[in-house]
Amino acid sequence: MQSIIFFLGKGGVGKSTMAVLTSLYRAKGGEDVLLTSLDPAHNLSHILEKKLSPKPKKVTGGVAALEVDPKRLTRSYLKTIEDDLRRAYSYQTAFNLSGYFNLIRHSPGIEEYALLRAFYGIVQKHNDKDCLIFDMPPTALTLKFFRLPFLSLLWLEEIRSLRMKIKEKKEMITTITMGRKKIEGDRVLGRIEKSIEEYRFMGDLFLDAGRTSIRLVMNPDRLSRLESHAIKDELAEMG
């Protein structure tokens, strides 16, 4: 079974170094490893002395590495949202949806959602690897990243319930006005269902102690120790 390892900790404690060394160690034991940096600092490129990109590059036998670009990810994520909205509400273009796109662009949490989408894509695309190792971003962003699937599911379940009620009303009106004519499937509801499935998958993955582990890296100084305890407490609260 594929294993997933996250390296967390205060900035400057050596997360990236430990992630690289662990990758090399696992590969030496015969595993096929993908090392990924979700940290905007891009320390992996410096440590490996190799220019990395969002596409995996071979580092050594058994280890490939990639770095995601948070700004590029955010732009791509926003484009996906915009395309979904345009398809779902193509009949309402008169309402000038571009104003809503600008609002979404500046919404809090967009970067975390983009990172989570990147993580999901990597896990889905590279399920042939024996081990996925992630060098994580600063503490605040990382903890929001881990919370997102569970928070998103709470919202999505409510949104699905509301959409079901809207769909029922819509079908009643359609039946009255169009008789027995076949009603087109609700694309919005389909997208909500797909999102619920994806976030549930990620939430289950985070809670799967048999597959997923977190390595908390710290130094023997007061600030590092305090932040590490705070991370440990918050992760324990998430389960």
Disulfide bonds with the S-S distance in Angstrom:
none
